[in-house]
Amino acid sequence: MKLTSIAINNNRVTFSLIIVVLLMGILIFTQMPRDDMPPFLIRYASIVSIFPGASPERVEMLVTDKIEKVVQEIPEVDFIESESRTGVSIVVVALKESVTELRPIFDNLRRKVEGIQYQLPTGVVPDINDELGDVFGIIVGLTGEGFSYAELKDVADEIRDGLIKIPDAAKVEIAGAQEERIFIEFDNATLAKLGLTQQMLMGILSSTNIVFPGGDIKIGNERIILEPTGSFEDLDDLRNVIVSAEGGQMAYLGDITTIRRGYVDPQRAIVRINGEPGMALAISLKKGGNIVQLGEEIDQAIEYFQQVYPIGIDIVRIASQDIVVQESVMDFIGNLLQTVVVVLVVMLLFLGIRTGLVVASLIPTVIIMTLFIISNLDIGLNQVSLASLIIALGMLVDNAIVMSESIMIKMNRGEKPFVAAMSSTKELSLPLLSASLTTSAAFLAFFLAESVMGEIMGQLFVVVTIALLSSWLLAMTMIPMLCIYFIKVKRTRTSRPRKQSYFDRFNVHYGNLLFGSLRRPYILIISIAVIFFLAMAGFGRLPFVFLPDSERAIVSANIELPLGTDIKRTEQVITEIEEFIKDSLLVTENRDEGVVSWSSYIGEGAPKYDLGYMPPEASPNSAHILMNTSSGRINQFVIDQLYTFCFENYPEMLATVSRLGNSGGSAVPIAIRISGKDPKVLYQLALEVKQKLKGIPGTKNVDDDWGMRNKKLIVEIDQTKAKLAGVSSQDIAISLQTVLAGSYIGQFREGDKVIPIIMRNRQSEAQDIDKLESLNIYAQYSGMNVPLKQVADARIIWEASKILRRDLYRTITVSSEVVDGHTANEIMLQLLPDLEQSANSWPLGYRYFPGGEAEESAKAMNAVAEKLPISVFIILLLLIGQFNSIRKSGIVLLTIPLGLIGVVAGLLIARSYFGFMAFMGLISLAGIIINNAIVMLDRIKIEQEEFKRPPQEAIIVAAQQRFRPILLTTATTSLGLIPLWIGGGIMWRPMAITIIFGLLFATIITLLFVPVLYKSFFRISYKHFKKPG
């Protein structure tokens, strides 16, 4: 081969190039970005619209429906989900997973929504958020004993300004900051004595508190800017505002009202750090940044700030993805090094010192070359890229083994080293390239899959392909060159036969077994067929788990109280839960394992600390607790203890305590969506499905997402009585707003801070339904105070707390968690047949759709399955191009499904499960089986064409010559994957088991079944043939 000739004749240049690539690869390795998993696109946007006071039905009809209909016109939209609740519309837009350019579509979304602004109620302005993919992997907690929220907010602002300057920091957001307000509180009686009204007072304050340019004035040859003062910059400015009353009376605002500084009441969101009120600063990573480096710089900043601020200010880490990434990457690097050592030992044991070192030299060279190339393709160090290298290690040495074996055999026959190297590369270049490409093609479907899992696992194809092609390139250049200089063939002068090694003896036994199988092929074929059907039966007994939960030392708890619960009650419940964590789960001197630290987010979700976590919209009845545990081993204990405490003490609560999901998995394992029109019917059907789910063992927390019906207070005005009392509907509305919420009248400026000024009635502090009817309504024109009960009746009605829709249809989702020891798949298999039968009697127009893990797994599997024909087509083309034979290609393809025998046996023996990762392992296994079969069939062809052997002898001789390379490939790949099995974590374990056990049986297939199939396909008879030698 010309490439080999150039490399050998210019060996110094070749060595220099290899050394340069190795040095650059090592340098780049230290600078490569590190992350837990490869990044993937978040194809979601949310549209939030505020419609104060509107019921869920009015929000749905006047806001949500109009937005959904216009969004549906965008062809790239996959589905639309919406939530309409009192005063708020939330529309979530999900794009198809085939979409790769988000910005043009989101821009189109904005234009569409802006185009219907005129159709929406006055004052309703949709807010579009298309940055839901930002992950704040590092969160810092801030508490300050003895400090007010305002003082703590100033500290948080200073820390944020410092953190945002870190080069790898993209965003820094503050959670838990309480919004300040300036309250001006009055009572109608005082104002009436002075002949004032609320509107008059608001007008005086609005005209006094101005920031307005006064123009400019000419003085001589200059023009000077004129700026009139008038804005409130101090509370005394407010108190000293002079109010003109009837009869020429004058009064200071501070004398007739109470002016104070406070916070929004009720609070909208509360953050607690380790049981203390505080704030959280969430930091996201810049694209292409190194999160480990970011974490180190944040630690330095925390150390600096802790020294600067006074005692009482505590700054602690509450989410540390950088540490997780560092540990994960280092663990995988450790697994990779173990794999390298295992493969090296196998090479040295079975090939001898010289040949073993020649072949083993390929391993670090290919690894570093691969890292050098993938770094230029913007692929960093993560679980997938490192696992891909581990998977490729066993396969890539096959090229070096086959090449060095061929050179040694030719040298033993008397050929000169250079001639042996050249003839071997000429003979093996195309077969080895074809084998590498077909193995690579098996992974292509993951790269092409239009799904989130395809984005994550697509790196597998890229890394394996680069590693295999690098291996082939070095097998054509470096390996022949090393063989020439380092492999020495001992020539004996005596005719005494060379002592057989254990491998040689084993090879003789294999030859005898193969000859017997060729003489009686039907025994082997029937045996494999029976075992294959038994394996298919065993496959049905395997549990199915799409993706396991993460083993990270994190437990999260989503807490939901009934809709309408006041945030103060939610805070009280969370405080009680925190006390339980502190007393029963916190790591102490007497408790070695448990919860190390935690943070609570009340009224809103936590910052998006993980790709698989999607913060919910703010709601006063919900909370999220993020707990860091001492290790992943203790997670289940923490989950069980906390769930039991919540279940026993808060029967009205829905508590979901769980580990993190892996790579954006479904929030709930089991979900059934029911769509229709009438909420009453939907509630009834949901109840029916919930009863079915509760009757299946292994379910817990069975609930629906509409929740219980909510109370609503209707103030029904009697217009006749109102007119007689001189009260208008506007008077009633203004009085209620002033008491319950307050009226915005302007801004208070303090340095660079702008604080809203709210005017409200003193009765606003007593927001009690029992006192509502005695509330005085102030008549603006008559100046009289009239009790509300004289002009209106207050009554309570029940309504849906929220209305959820999917693709414009009202949809209620019944969900369930799964008890440890059970799987979502087994529960769905029991539920769906019964549900299908029941659905036949449902009213017309009502349907159900499986969601949760079943939907996620089907989507991911189908995305890969859709692209598998492309892989098969490429493999078929390569096989036909290699062999120029349909029958030989058929032999290779027939061997692929039989690898499933070892897979099923392995998963059952290891008590593992089948899921997406095992599915990946199965396809990887197919590539290895094809590789081995190609090398075997090509050798048979060489024995027949080059050495003119009869087909009967060619099959046996070729199989015995390929015996050692195939066994070594099996040994290196299987043993090399043991570190991934043992130390790769629960996510990678099924994949490693699949390849290891599948490959062990695949070796039998290649060594026995391929020759027997070849004999059968080409009708070669062994009836009168005697085994040679």
NORMO-V522081 format. One record per residue. PSI is psi in whole degrees, 0 to 359 (* if undefined). NEAR is the number of other ideal C-beta (glycine too) atoms within 8 Angstrom. Layout:
PSI&NEAR  PSI&NEAR
This chain:
135&9  320&5  318&9  318&13  316&9  316&8  318&14  317&13  336&6  52&8  327&9  320&6  319&7  313&13  319&8  317&8  317&8  317&10  319&8  314&8  320&11  315&12  317&8  322&9  318&12  318&9  315&8  325&11  319&11  341&6  357&6  140&10  147&9  140&12  165&11  312&8  159&10  148&13  153&4  158&10  137&9  107&7  48&10  150&11  148&11  145&12  111&16  128&12  130&15  125&8  82&15  132&6  349&5  143&11  162&8  319&13  318&10  321&9  316&18  313&14  317&8  340&12  298&16  312&15  319&10  319&11  316&16  317&13  322&9  326&11  326&15  341&10  344&7  119&11  336&4  357&8  132&12  305&8  163&7  129&15  144&11  157&15  122&11  116&16  176&12  114&10  359&9  136&13  129&16  117&12  124&15  125&11  123&13  127&10  158&12  147&9  354&12  348&5  130&11  335&5  107&6  324&11  312&6  325&7  318&12  326&11  319&8  322&9  316&14  316&9  319&8  314&12  319&14  329&7  342&7  13&11  322&9  341&4  345&5  157&12  152&8  132&3  350&6  112&11  109&8  136&12  118&7  127&11  110&9  22&8  42&5  351&11  352&7  127&9  125&11  81&14  340&14  124&15  132&15  130&16  142&16  123&16  156&13  99&12  123&7  359&4  143&9  167&5  322&10  316&7  320&9  324&14  322&12  319&8  315&13  320&13  319&9  318&9  317&14  316&11  327&8  319&10  324&14  343&9  348&6  130&11  322&6  357&12  127&16  310&9  151&10  117&11  147&8  128&13  141&14  1&11  129&9  130&9  127&7  152&11  150&12  117&14  129&13  109&15  132&13  170&15  147&9  326&11  315&7  315&10  321&13  322&11  328&6  1&12  28&8  158&11  165&9  318&14  320&8  318&8  319&14  321&11  318&8  314&11  321&15  321&9  339&7  319&9  90&12  151&8  97&5  134&6  143&6  5&6  207&5  164&7  142&7  126&7  106&6  236&4  9&2  154&6  124&7  134&8  135&6  124&9  106&6  141&7  165&4  346&8  152&9  121&12  359&7  149&6  330&9  329&6  320&9  314&15  331&10  8&9  129&11  127&8  126&13  126&7  184&10  148&7  20&5  10&5  147&8  143&7  148&10  144&10  323&15  340&9  333&6  354&12  167&11  123&8  123&12  161&7  133&8  201&7  162&9  131&8  120&5  157&8  146&11  327&10  142&11  136&12  135&15  134&14  114&15  40&10  1&10  144&8  141&7  201&13  163&14  135&18  117&15  129&16  130&16  160&12  139&12  151&9  129&5  1&5  172&12  110&8  333&16  316&11  320&9  316&16  319&14  318&9  325&12  320&15  319&8  320&8  318&12  317&11  320&8  311&9  325&12  330&10  330&6  318&5  155&8  169&4  138&3  330&8  119&12  132&11  118&11  156&10  135&10  351&13  127&13  76&10  332&14  321&14  319&8  314&10  315&15  314&11  318&8  312&11  317&13  322&8  316&10  324&13  320&10  316&10  320&14  316&14  321&8  318&10  316&15  315&12  316&8  313&13  319&16  315&11  316&8  317&12  313&16  322&12  318&7  343&11  351&11  171&6  306&6  305&9  321&12  318&14  322&11  310&14  318&14  333&12  338&10  328&15  300&13  327&8  315&13  319&13  311&13  321&13  318&14  315&14  321&12  318&12  313&10  333&12  328&13  353&6  16&7  33&6  123&10  190&11  119&11  179&15  319&11  312&13  320&14  321&14  325&14  320&14  320&13  316&16  320&15  336&13  311&18  327&16  324&16  334&15  345&18  318&14  316&17  321&15  310&14  318&13  312&17  323&15  314&11  318&12  318&15  316&12  317&9  323&12  323&13  332&7  357&6  0&4  148&9  150&6  315&11  317&8  318&9  319&14  315&15  317&12  325&10  315&13  323&14  322&8  325&10  352&11  310&10  315&7  317&12  323&14  317&9  318&13  318&14  318&14  321&11  322&16  316&15  319&14  332&12  331&14  353&16  325&13  327&14  323&15  324&11  343&10  129&15  75&9  167&11  317&11  328&13  320&16  319&10  312&12  356&11  333&13  335&13  313&15  314&12  311&13  315&16  318&16  313&10  318&12  316&16  318&16  325&10  320&14  316&16  316&12  316&8  329&15  335&14  345&14  293&12  316&13  311&16  321&17  316&13  323&11  319&16  320&11  336&5  333&9  121&14  133&5  120&7  126&4  123&4  138&6  340&3  162&4  7&3  130&5  145&4  140&5  130&4  139&6  170&6  325&5  320&8  319&8  318&9  323&8  323&11  315&9  320&8  319&12  319&12  317&9  318&9  317&14  319&11  321&8  323&13  328&14  325&8  70&8  331&11  330&6  312&8  315&12  315&11  320&8  313&8  321&12  316&8  315&8  322&9  315&12  326&8  321&8  321&13  322&10  321&8  332&11  324&10  343&6  352&6  133&11  148&8  124&11  116&11  299&11  133&11  162&8  158&9  150&12  9&9  152&8  60&10  136&12  136&13  151&13  121&14  122&10  127&16  119&9  168&12  142&8  139&11  351&7  134&10  146&7  334&14  323&8  320&9  317&17  320&10  316&8  315&13  322&14  320&10  321&9  320&14  323&13  321&9  316&11  316&14  319&9  324&7  343&8  342&12  137&11  126&9  186&5  330&3  356&3  110&8  328&5  148&10  215&13  130&14  316&9  164&10  162&13  144&16  138&13  108&17  130&13  350&14  166&14  170&8  162&13  153&10  89&11  355&13  149&9  329&9  358&10  127&11  109&7  135&9  166&10  152&9  138&9  130&9  345&11  1&11  159&14  161&12  130&15  126&14  116&14  130&14  124&12  168&15  331&10  163&7  338&10  330&5  355&12  314&13  323&7  315&9  317&15  311&12  316&8  314&10  321&16  318&11  317&8  314&11  318&14  320&9  332&5  341&6  78&9  336&4  353&5  145&10  108&7  122&14  105&8  123&11  168&10  172&13  149&12  164&13  120&10  54&12  28&7  172&10  145&11  327&4  142&11  323&9  129&17  135&13  118&15  132&12  124&15  145&11  193&13  310&6  120&6  325&9  317&6  319&11  317&15  318&10  316&8  323&14  320&13  319&8  316&9  321&13  320&12  321&8  316&12  320&15  336&8  355&5  126&10  140&5  357&10  152&14  161&8  45&10  124&10  174&9  164&10  1&8  335&13  186&10  158&6  150&6  151&12  144&7  134&10  118&9  125&8  103&10  111&8  131&9  102&9  326&7  310&6  322&9  318&14  321&8  327&6  356&11  26&9  133&11  165&8  326&8  320&7  316&12  315&16  316&8  318&13  316&14  317&10  318&10  322&14  316&11  325&7  322&7  161&10  136&12  130&7  356&11  196&10  146&10  127&13  131&11  98&6  235&4  6&2  142&7  119&6  126&12  145&10  125&16  129&12  130&15  160&14  145&11  337&9  352&10  337&13  345&5  69&6  81&6  131&6  330&6  332&5  357&9  317&10  334&9  4&8  133&12  128&11  124&13  122&14  117&14  325&12  320&5  340&6  10&9  151&8  125&10  127&12  141&10  323&16  344&9  337&7  354&13  157&11  134&7  128&13  153&7  133&8  164&7  136&7  164&10  131&10  330&12  157&11  119&15  141&14  156&15  123&12  47&7  356&9  137&9  129&11  127&12  133&14  123&12  127&14  162&14  145&15  171&12  131&13  142&9  132&5  349&4  165&9  155&11  325&13  316&11  326&11  317&16  324&11  329&8  326&9  314&13  316&9  317&8  320&9  321&12  319&8  318&7  324&10  339&10  336&6  5&4  156&8  153&6  135&3  1&6  125&13  163&9  155&12  129&8  137&11  207&11  217&13  325&13  316&12  316&12  313&11  318&12  318&8  314&10  315&15  316&10  324&8  321&14  316&16  326&8  331&9  351&12  321&10  327&7  316&10  314&14  318&8  316&8  316&12  317&13  317&10  317&8  320&12  314&16  321&11  325&8  314&11  340&11  41&5  127&7  322&6  318&8  320&12  321&12  322&9  314&14  314&13  327&10  336&9  339&17  309&10  336&7  344&13  341&17  337&13  308&13  327&13  310&16  314&13  315&12  315&14  324&16  317&10  316&7  358&9  43&4  199&9  164&11  135&11  201&13  319&11  323&11  324&16  318&11  317&12  323&16  317&13  323&15  318&15  320&15  320&11  320&15  318&15  316&14  317&17  309&15  319&13  321&13  314&15  320&16  310&16  324&14  324&11  322&12  318&15  317&9  317&11  324&14  315&12  320&7  318&7  4&8  37&5  150&9  153&6  324&10  314&11  323&11  320&13  312&14  314&15  316&11  317&13  320&16  328&11  329&10  358&11  307&11  313&11  320&12  317&14  320&10  321&15  317&16  316&12  313&10  318&15  313&15  310&13  326&11  336&13  353&15  317&11  325&15  325&16  312&12  316&6  1&10  353&14  170&8  334&7  317&12  347&13  312&13  325&14  315&15  317&14  317&15  312&16  318&16  304&14  323&15  321&17  325&15  316&11  328&13  330&17  318&12  320&9  312&14  315&14  333&14  311&12  321&14  311&14  321&16  319&13  320&11  316&14  320&12  317&9  325&10  10&8  54&5  127&9  137&7  18&10  317&5  15&5  136&8  137&4  132&8  153&6  *&2
